[in-house]
Amino acid sequence: MPEESVIVGLLDPKQDFVFKNVFGKDDQKPILISFLNALLRGRPHIKSLTLENTDIAKILEKDRASRLDIKATSDDGTKFDIEIQVKNTGEIPQRALHYLANMMPHIIKTNESYKGPHVIGIWILGKNVTDRRNAISEAYMTFQPSDPDPYQIMTDSARIFFIELEKFNPKNADSRDLLTGWLSFLQNPAFMDESFLNIPEVKGAMDTLKYISADNEMRALADLRQKTINDHNSEVTVAREEGREKGREEGIAIGEKKGKVEGKAEGKAEGKVEAKREAALSMLLDDLSIEIIGKYTGLSITEIETLRNLR
């Protein structure tokens, strides 16, 4: 494998603001098309794209917690939702399914057939969210095998790709495989195999990343966005910890209350048994038969005989 180039000071392309500036601008659509075609491997093959919500500055101004995803439509009508998630905040597969389902009503209009355009969700993840070993996993609806029916695809009209970059080793990147080049770029462009820079789209992505990284205003915006992400993640973490602590305290309180109730009940039950024993002793002193004592106290013959022996 050719030597790797080492470039310092580059912004992280996994940060959503940076990713959108590299892949989600109208004048850089060839970069996104190259990435998608490398991932999809002809299902479908994309010739052109129409991008939505490309005005990043306005998005940042309107909402400090904006979703800087990329939404696009290919020449065959396929709809894409591309998400970046650096941290594993939990329930990623469920969120991915929810986001994909939300795309459906906007595609299927009134009185139209349910056989609409395909929708594809792509989640680029900085941390692992599945126990699968491969860096890329594709999910769609299937019929599971059951005798005598084999495994079968129900529909591939809605698909989700999970790209877990933590599982990808750039040292295993194949210079003949464009997808591994893109994964290397996303994971750590500073150590990407320089042979991939011979591909115009990859070189274009690197040049754009260098430009963004060298621009003071863009770095400031990227830092601001990262602060927003960190603040949000911190809020989520604190809320979860507070929730766990509250749950723990409530659990202790419930346990104490239950213990008091159970203790009271046990004490009351024990008091009743003791009263029966005292009554049985009195009857034994009056020389009543064991059968009669058992009938009126509810104690067993063995218990009464034990009391008589202790008398």
C-alpha contacts under 8 A as a table, 3 or more apart, distances in Angstrom:
res1	aa1	res2	aa2	distance
1	M	175	S	7.79
2	P	193	D	6.76
2	P	194	E	7.17
2	P	195	S	6.66
3	E	193	D	6.51
3	E	194	E	6.91
4	E	191	F	5.81
4	E	192	M	5.81
4	E	193	D	4.41
4	E	194	E	5.40
5	S	190	A	6.79
5	S	191	F	5.76
5	S	192	M	6.30
5	S	193	D	6.37
5	S	194	E	5.46
6	V	190	A	4.95
6	V	191	F	5.13
6	V	192	M	7.59
7	I	10	L	7.02
7	I	189	P	7.71
7	I	190	A	4.49
7	I	191	F	7.10
8	V	190	A	6.28
9	G	213	S	6.95
10	L	189	P	7.82
10	L	190	A	7.03
10	L	209	L	6.97
10	L	210	K	6.39
10	L	213	S	5.41
11	L	18	V	7.22
11	L	209	L	7.10
11	L	212	I	7.75
11	L	213	S	5.52
11	L	219	R	7.83
12	D	15	Q	5.73
12	D	18	V	6.90
12	D	186	L	7.81
12	D	188	N	7.45
13	P	16	D	7.41
13	P	18	V	5.29
13	P	19	F	4.91
13	P	22	V	7.73
13	P	185	F	7.80
13	P	186	L	5.68
13	P	187	Q	7.83
13	P	209	L	7.57
14	K	18	V	7.09
14	K	19	F	5.98
14	K	84	I	6.56
14	K	85	Q	7.75
14	K	86	V	6.60
14	K	124	I	7.75
14	K	126	G	7.20
14	K	186	L	6.03
14	K	187	Q	7.27
15	Q	18	V	5.43
15	Q	19	F	5.99
15	Q	84	I	7.06
15	Q	85	Q	7.96
15	Q	86	V	7.03
15	Q	226	Q	7.50
16	D	19	F	4.97
16	D	20	K	5.98
16	D	68	L	5.83
16	D	69	D	7.11
16	D	83	E	7.87
16	D	84	I	5.62
16	D	85	Q	7.73
17	F	20	K	5.32
17	F	21	N	6.38
17	F	56	I	7.86
17	F	68	L	6.47
17	F	222	A	6.26
17	F	225	R	6.84
18	V	21	N	5.13
18	V	22	V	6.30
18	V	209	L	7.79
18	V	212	I	7.93
18	V	222	A	6.75
19	F	22	V	5.18
19	F	23	F	5.87
19	F	24	G	7.26
19	F	84	I	7.96
20	K	23	F	5.23
20	K	24	G	4.43
20	K	25	K	6.96
20	K	56	I	7.94
20	K	68	L	6.93
20	K	69	D	7.26
20	K	70	I	6.86
21	N	24	G	5.70
21	N	25	K	6.07
22	V	25	K	6.93
22	V	28	Q	7.19
22	V	31	I	7.96
22	V	205	A	5.99
22	V	208	T	6.10
22	V	209	L	6.48
23	F	28	Q	6.36
23	F	29	K	6.88
23	F	31	I	6.11
23	F	32	L	5.17
23	F	205	A	7.55
24	G	28	Q	7.01
24	G	29	K	7.03
24	G	32	L	7.14
24	G	51	L	7.32
24	G	54	T	6.55
24	G	70	I	6.09
25	K	28	Q	5.32
25	K	29	K	6.51
25	K	51	L	7.76
25	K	54	T	6.08
26	D	29	K	5.53
26	D	51	L	6.79
26	D	54	T	7.39
28	Q	31	I	5.58
28	Q	32	L	7.08
29	K	32	L	5.18
29	K	33	I	6.09
29	K	49	L	6.96
30	P	33	I	4.99
30	P	34	S	6.04
30	P	201	E	6.58
31	I	34	S	5.22
31	I	35	F	6.37
31	I	201	E	4.97
31	I	202	V	6.99
31	I	204	G	7.07
31	I	205	A	6.53
32	L	35	F	5.09
32	L	36	L	6.12
33	I	36	L	5.15
33	I	37	N	6.01
33	I	46	I	6.50
33	I	47	K	7.45
33	I	48	S	7.20
33	I	49	L	7.26
34	S	37	N	5.28
34	S	38	A	6.15
34	S	201	E	6.62
35	F	38	A	5.20
35	F	39	L	6.32
35	F	179	L	7.06
35	F	182	W	6.61
36	L	39	L	5.06
36	L	40	L	5.91
36	L	46	I	7.65
37	N	40	L	5.12
37	N	41	R	5.61
37	N	42	G	6.51
37	N	44	P	7.76
37	N	45	H	5.96
37	N	46	I	6.31
38	A	41	R	5.55
38	A	178	L	5.98
38	A	179	L	4.95
39	L	179	L	6.10
40	L	43	R	5.28
40	L	44	P	6.51
40	L	45	H	7.33
41	R	44	P	7.32
41	R	45	H	7.03
42	G	45	H	4.23
42	G	46	I	7.81
46	I	49	L	7.44
46	I	74	S	6.14
46	I	75	D	6.66
46	I	76	D	7.72
47	K	74	S	7.35
47	K	75	D	6.33
48	S	74	S	5.74
48	S	75	D	5.32
49	L	72	A	6.35
49	L	73	T	5.54
49	L	74	S	4.42
49	L	75	D	6.10
50	T	72	A	5.42
50	T	73	T	5.16
50	T	74	S	6.39
50	T	75	D	7.98
51	L	54	T	6.78
51	L	70	I	7.51
51	L	71	K	6.09
51	L	72	A	4.43
51	L	73	T	6.65
52	E	70	I	7.17
52	E	71	K	5.39
52	E	72	A	5.83
53	N	56	I	7.56
53	N	70	I	7.46
53	N	71	K	7.20
54	T	70	I	7.91
55	D	58	K	5.84
55	D	59	I	6.62
56	I	59	I	5.13
56	I	60	L	6.30
56	I	68	L	7.63
57	A	60	L	5.25
57	A	61	E	6.28
58	K	61	E	5.01
58	K	62	K	6.17
59	I	62	K	5.35
59	I	63	D	6.37
59	I	66	S	6.51
59	I	68	L	7.82
60	L	63	D	5.64
60	L	64	R	5.98
60	L	65	A	7.99
60	L	66	S	6.54
61	E	64	R	7.04
62	K	66	S	7.85
63	D	66	S	5.12
64	R	228	T	6.56
65	A	228	T	6.81
65	A	229	I	7.48
65	A	232	H	7.56
68	L	83	E	7.71
69	D	81	D	6.88
69	D	82	I	5.59
69	D	83	E	4.94
69	D	84	I	6.92
70	I	80	F	7.71
70	I	81	D	5.82
70	I	82	I	5.03
70	I	83	E	6.83
71	K	79	K	7.44
71	K	80	F	5.49
71	K	81	D	4.72
71	K	82	I	6.42
72	A	79	K	5.93
72	A	80	F	5.11
72	A	81	D	6.82
73	T	77	G	5.80
73	T	78	T	5.54
73	T	79	K	4.60
73	T	80	F	6.14
74	S	77	G	5.27
74	S	78	T	5.31
74	S	79	K	6.69
74	S	80	F	8.00
75	D	78	T	7.42
77	G	117	P	5.63
77	G	118	H	7.27
78	T	117	P	5.42
78	T	118	H	4.83
78	T	119	V	5.73
78	T	120	I	7.39
79	K	117	P	7.09
79	K	118	H	6.25
79	K	119	V	4.67
79	K	120	I	6.16
80	F	119	V	5.98
80	F	120	I	4.97
80	F	121	G	5.87
80	F	122	I	7.49
81	D	100	L	7.70
81	D	120	I	6.46
81	D	121	G	4.86
81	D	122	I	6.21
82	I	121	G	5.98
82	I	122	I	4.69
82	I	123	W	6.02
82	I	124	I	7.65
83	E	121	G	7.76
83	E	122	I	6.13
83	E	123	W	4.83
83	E	124	I	6.16
84	I	123	W	5.94
84	I	124	I	4.90
84	I	125	L	6.16
85	Q	88	N	7.18
85	Q	123	W	7.14
85	Q	124	I	6.21
85	Q	125	L	4.94
85	Q	126	G	6.30
86	V	124	I	7.87
86	V	125	L	5.43
86	V	126	G	4.09
86	V	127	K	6.23
87	K	125	L	7.28
87	K	126	G	5.99
87	K	127	K	5.60
88	N	92	I	7.33
88	N	125	L	7.80
88	N	126	G	7.72
88	N	127	K	5.64
88	N	128	N	6.95
88	N	129	V	6.43
89	T	92	I	7.19
89	T	233	N	7.89
90	G	129	V	7.78
91	E	94	Q	5.24
91	E	95	R	6.15
92	I	95	R	5.02
92	I	96	A	6.01
92	I	129	V	6.96
93	P	96	A	5.02
93	P	97	L	6.26
93	P	129	V	7.98
94	Q	97	L	5.20
94	Q	98	H	6.19
95	R	98	H	4.96
95	R	99	Y	6.10
96	A	99	Y	5.23
96	A	100	L	6.20
96	A	121	G	7.01
96	A	123	W	7.57
96	A	160	I	7.31
97	L	100	L	5.13
97	L	101	A	6.11
97	L	160	I	7.76
98	H	101	A	5.11
98	H	102	N	6.24
99	Y	102	N	5.13
99	Y	103	M	6.69
99	Y	121	G	7.94
100	L	103	M	5.33
100	L	104	M	7.11
100	L	119	V	7.14
100	L	120	I	7.35
100	L	121	G	6.21
100	L	158	A	7.50
101	A	104	M	5.44
101	A	105	P	7.92
102	N	105	P	6.53
102	N	106	H	7.82
103	M	106	H	5.78
103	M	107	I	6.76
103	M	119	V	7.52
104	M	107	I	5.23
104	M	108	I	6.28
104	M	119	V	7.87
105	P	108	I	5.43
105	P	109	K	7.02
106	H	109	K	6.82
107	I	116	G	6.78
107	I	117	P	7.18
108	I	112	E	6.21
108	I	113	S	7.19
108	I	114	Y	6.35
108	I	116	G	6.18
109	K	112	E	5.52
113	S	116	G	6.65
117	P	157	S	7.28
118	H	156	D	7.77
118	H	157	S	4.49
118	H	158	A	5.91
119	V	157	S	6.22
119	V	158	A	4.95
119	V	159	R	6.52
120	I	158	A	5.86
120	I	159	R	4.86
120	I	160	I	5.67
120	I	161	F	7.68
121	G	159	R	6.29
121	G	160	I	4.56
121	G	161	F	6.19
122	I	160	I	5.79
122	I	161	F	4.74
122	I	162	F	6.25
122	I	163	I	7.58
123	W	160	I	7.65
123	W	161	F	6.09
123	W	162	F	5.01
123	W	163	I	6.03
124	I	162	F	6.38
124	I	163	I	4.86
124	I	164	E	6.53
124	I	165	L	7.37
125	L	128	N	6.89
125	L	162	F	7.21
125	L	163	I	5.79
125	L	164	E	4.96
125	L	165	L	6.08
125	L	166	E	7.91
126	G	164	E	6.33
126	G	165	L	5.58
126	G	166	E	6.07
126	G	187	Q	7.93
127	K	164	E	6.37
127	K	165	L	6.99
127	K	166	E	5.73
128	N	131	D	7.83
128	N	164	E	5.47
128	N	165	L	7.64
128	N	166	E	6.26
128	N	167	K	7.37
129	V	164	E	7.47
132	R	135	A	7.94
132	R	137	S	7.79
133	R	167	K	7.23
134	N	137	S	6.80
134	N	167	K	6.79
134	N	168	F	7.89
135	A	162	F	7.86
135	A	163	I	5.69
135	A	164	E	4.87
135	A	165	L	6.15
135	A	166	E	7.52
135	A	167	K	5.04
135	A	168	F	5.56
136	I	161	F	6.86
136	I	162	F	5.67
136	I	163	I	4.61
136	I	164	E	6.30
137	S	161	F	5.67
137	S	162	F	5.19
137	S	163	I	6.68
138	E	159	R	6.97
138	E	160	I	5.72
138	E	161	F	4.55
138	E	162	F	6.48
139	A	159	R	5.72
139	A	160	I	5.17
139	A	161	F	6.42
140	Y	153	I	7.97
140	Y	155	T	7.16
140	Y	156	D	5.88
140	Y	158	A	6.25
140	Y	159	R	4.83
140	Y	160	I	6.59
141	M	153	I	6.44
141	M	154	M	5.56
141	M	155	T	5.71
141	M	156	D	6.68
141	M	158	A	7.69
141	M	159	R	7.97
142	T	151	Y	7.34
142	T	152	Q	5.78
142	T	153	I	4.32
142	T	154	M	4.66
142	T	155	T	6.88
143	F	151	Y	5.82
143	F	152	Q	5.08
143	F	153	I	5.99
143	F	154	M	5.84
144	Q	150	P	7.26
144	Q	151	Y	5.04
144	Q	152	Q	6.78
145	P	148	P	7.90
145	P	149	D	5.64
145	P	150	P	4.45
145	P	151	Y	4.27
145	P	152	Q	7.37
146	S	149	D	5.17
146	S	150	P	6.37
146	S	151	Y	7.77
147	D	150	P	7.20
153	I	156	D	7.04
155	T	158	A	7.25
156	D	159	R	6.08
164	E	167	K	5.86
164	E	168	F	7.29
165	L	168	F	5.17
165	L	183	L	7.04
165	L	186	L	7.85
165	L	187	Q	6.09
166	E	169	N	7.90
166	E	187	Q	7.88
168	F	183	L	7.46
169	N	172	N	5.60
169	N	173	A	7.14
170	P	173	A	5.02
170	P	180	T	7.61
170	P	183	L	7.75
170	P	184	S	5.47
170	P	192	M	7.29
173	A	177	D	7.67
173	A	180	T	5.21
173	A	181	G	6.72
173	A	184	S	7.34
173	A	193	D	7.98
174	D	177	D	5.27
174	D	178	L	7.92
174	D	180	T	6.28
174	D	181	G	7.59
175	S	178	L	7.06
175	S	180	T	7.61
175	S	181	G	7.02
175	S	193	D	7.87
175	S	195	S	6.68
175	S	196	F	6.57
177	D	180	T	5.73
177	D	181	G	6.87
178	L	181	G	5.01
178	L	182	W	6.47
178	L	196	F	7.69
179	L	182	W	5.13
179	L	183	L	6.24
180	T	183	L	4.94
180	T	184	S	6.05
181	G	184	S	5.08
181	G	185	F	6.24
181	G	192	M	7.58
181	G	193	D	7.67
181	G	196	F	5.92
181	G	202	V	7.84
182	W	185	F	4.98
182	W	186	L	6.20
182	W	202	V	7.29
183	L	186	L	5.13
183	L	187	Q	5.99
184	S	187	Q	5.18
184	S	188	N	5.99
184	S	189	P	6.34
184	S	191	F	7.89
184	S	192	M	5.57
184	S	193	D	7.76
185	F	188	N	5.54
185	F	189	P	4.23
185	F	190	A	7.94
185	F	192	M	6.03
186	L	189	P	6.37
188	N	191	F	5.90
188	N	192	M	6.63
189	P	192	M	5.00
189	P	206	M	7.64
192	M	196	F	7.72
193	D	196	F	6.09
193	D	197	L	7.94
194	E	197	L	5.38
194	E	198	N	7.69
195	S	198	N	5.74
196	F	199	I	5.69
196	F	202	V	6.61
196	F	203	K	7.62
197	L	200	P	6.98
197	L	202	V	5.70
197	L	203	K	4.69
197	L	206	M	7.92
198	N	202	V	7.67
198	N	203	K	6.77
199	I	202	V	5.45
199	I	203	K	6.13
200	P	203	K	5.09
200	P	204	G	5.98
201	E	204	G	4.89
201	E	205	A	6.22
202	V	205	A	5.05
202	V	206	M	6.25
203	K	206	M	5.01
203	K	207	D	6.04
204	G	207	D	5.08
204	G	208	T	6.11
205	A	208	T	5.16
205	A	209	L	6.13
206	M	209	L	5.01
206	M	210	K	6.12
207	D	210	K	5.10
207	D	211	Y	6.18
208	T	211	Y	5.04
208	T	212	I	6.17
209	L	212	I	5.14
209	L	213	S	5.99
210	K	213	S	5.06
210	K	214	A	6.13
211	Y	214	A	5.22
211	Y	215	D	6.24
212	I	215	D	5.24
212	I	218	M	5.77
212	I	219	R	6.89
213	S	216	N	7.69
213	S	218	M	7.11
213	S	219	R	6.05
214	A	219	R	7.48
215	D	218	M	5.34
215	D	219	R	6.16
216	N	219	R	5.11
216	N	220	A	6.13
217	E	220	A	5.05
217	E	221	L	6.29
218	M	221	L	5.05
218	M	222	A	6.07
219	R	222	A	4.94
219	R	223	D	6.02
220	A	223	D	5.03
220	A	224	L	6.09
221	L	224	L	4.96
221	L	225	R	6.08
222	A	225	R	5.05
222	A	226	Q	6.12
223	D	226	Q	4.99
223	D	227	K	6.14
224	L	227	K	5.08
224	L	228	T	6.29
225	R	228	T	5.03
225	R	229	I	6.24
226	Q	229	I	4.97
226	Q	230	N	6.06
227	K	230	N	5.00
227	K	231	D	6.00
228	T	231	D	5.10
228	T	232	H	6.10
229	I	232	H	5.12
229	I	233	N	6.12
230	N	233	N	5.09
230	N	234	S	5.99
231	D	234	S	5.01
231	D	235	E	6.13
232	H	235	E	5.07
232	H	236	V	6.26
233	N	236	V	5.09
233	N	237	T	6.13
234	S	237	T	5.03
234	S	238	V	6.05
235	E	238	V	5.17
235	E	239	A	6.01
236	V	239	A	5.13
236	V	240	R	6.15
237	T	240	R	5.16
237	T	241	E	6.19
238	V	241	E	5.08
238	V	242	E	6.01
239	A	242	E	5.10
239	A	243	G	5.98
240	R	243	G	4.95
240	R	244	R	6.12
241	E	244	R	5.04
241	E	245	E	6.12
242	E	245	E	5.03
242	E	246	K	5.98
243	G	246	K	5.10
243	G	247	G	6.00
244	R	247	G	4.99
244	R	248	R	6.04
245	E	248	R	4.95
245	E	249	E	6.14
246	K	249	E	5.12
246	K	250	E	6.03
247	G	250	E	5.06
247	G	251	G	5.91
248	R	251	G	4.97
248	R	252	I	6.19
249	E	252	I	5.08
249	E	253	A	6.19
250	E	253	A	5.04
250	E	254	I	6.04
251	G	254	I	5.10
251	G	255	G	5.96
252	I	255	G	4.94
252	I	256	E	6.07
253	A	256	E	5.12
253	A	257	K	6.14
254	I	257	K	5.09
254	I	258	K	5.97
255	G	258	K	5.04
255	G	259	G	5.93
256	E	259	G	4.94
256	E	260	K	6.19
257	K	260	K	5.17
257	K	261	V	6.25
258	K	261	V	5.09
258	K	262	E	5.97
259	G	262	E	5.09
259	G	263	G	5.78
260	K	263	G	4.98
260	K	264	K	5.98
261	V	264	K	5.13
261	V	265	A	6.12
262	E	265	A	4.99
262	E	266	E	5.98
263	G	266	E	5.03
263	G	267	G	6.02
264	K	267	G	5.05
264	K	268	K	6.08
265	A	268	K	5.07
265	A	269	A	6.13
266	E	269	A	5.08
266	E	270	E	6.04
267	G	270	E	5.04
267	G	271	G	6.09
268	K	271	G	5.04
268	K	272	K	6.41
269	A	272	K	5.19
269	A	273	V	6.47
270	E	273	V	5.15
270	E	274	E	6.22
271	G	274	E	5.07
271	G	275	A	6.21
272	K	275	A	5.11
272	K	276	K	6.35
273	V	276	K	5.10
273	V	277	R	6.30
274	E	277	R	5.04
274	E	278	E	6.31
275	A	278	E	5.13
275	A	279	A	6.21
276	K	279	A	5.05
276	K	280	A	6.09
276	K	297	T	5.54
276	K	298	G	7.72
276	K	299	L	7.36
277	R	280	A	4.99
277	R	281	L	6.20
277	R	297	T	7.89
277	R	299	L	7.87
277	R	307	L	7.73
278	E	281	L	5.10
278	E	282	S	6.35
279	A	282	S	5.16
279	A	283	M	6.34
279	A	297	T	7.22
280	A	283	M	5.07
280	A	284	L	6.16
280	A	293	I	6.07
280	A	297	T	6.72
280	A	304	I	7.01
280	A	307	L	7.97
281	L	284	L	5.01
281	L	285	L	6.31
281	L	307	L	6.87
281	L	308	R	7.40
281	L	311	R	7.74
282	S	285	L	5.13
282	S	286	D	6.52
283	M	286	D	4.98
283	M	287	D	6.40
283	M	288	L	5.59
283	M	293	I	6.61
284	L	287	D	4.88
284	L	288	L	5.65
284	L	289	S	7.55
284	L	290	I	7.93
284	L	293	I	7.86
284	L	308	R	6.96
285	L	288	L	7.67
288	L	292	I	6.72
288	L	293	I	6.76
289	S	292	I	5.39
289	S	293	I	6.31
290	I	293	I	5.07
290	I	294	G	6.04
290	I	301	I	6.62
290	I	304	I	6.77
290	I	305	E	7.70
291	E	294	G	5.18
291	E	295	K	6.20
291	E	301	I	7.40
292	I	295	K	5.02
292	I	296	Y	6.44
293	I	296	Y	5.44
293	I	297	T	5.97
293	I	298	G	7.91
293	I	299	L	7.77
293	I	304	I	7.82
294	G	297	T	5.29
294	G	298	G	5.17
294	G	299	L	5.09
294	G	300	S	6.04
294	G	301	I	6.50
294	G	304	I	7.37
295	K	298	G	5.76
295	K	299	L	7.79
299	L	303	E	6.19
299	L	304	I	6.62
300	S	303	E	5.20
300	S	304	I	6.34
301	I	304	I	5.13
301	I	305	E	6.09
302	T	305	E	5.15
302	T	306	T	6.15
303	E	306	T	5.09
303	E	307	L	6.34
304	I	307	L	5.07
304	I	308	R	6.22
305	E	308	R	4.97
305	E	309	N	6.23
306	T	309	N	5.20
306	T	310	L	6.36
307	L	310	L	5.07
307	L	311	R	6.19
308	R	311	R	5.13
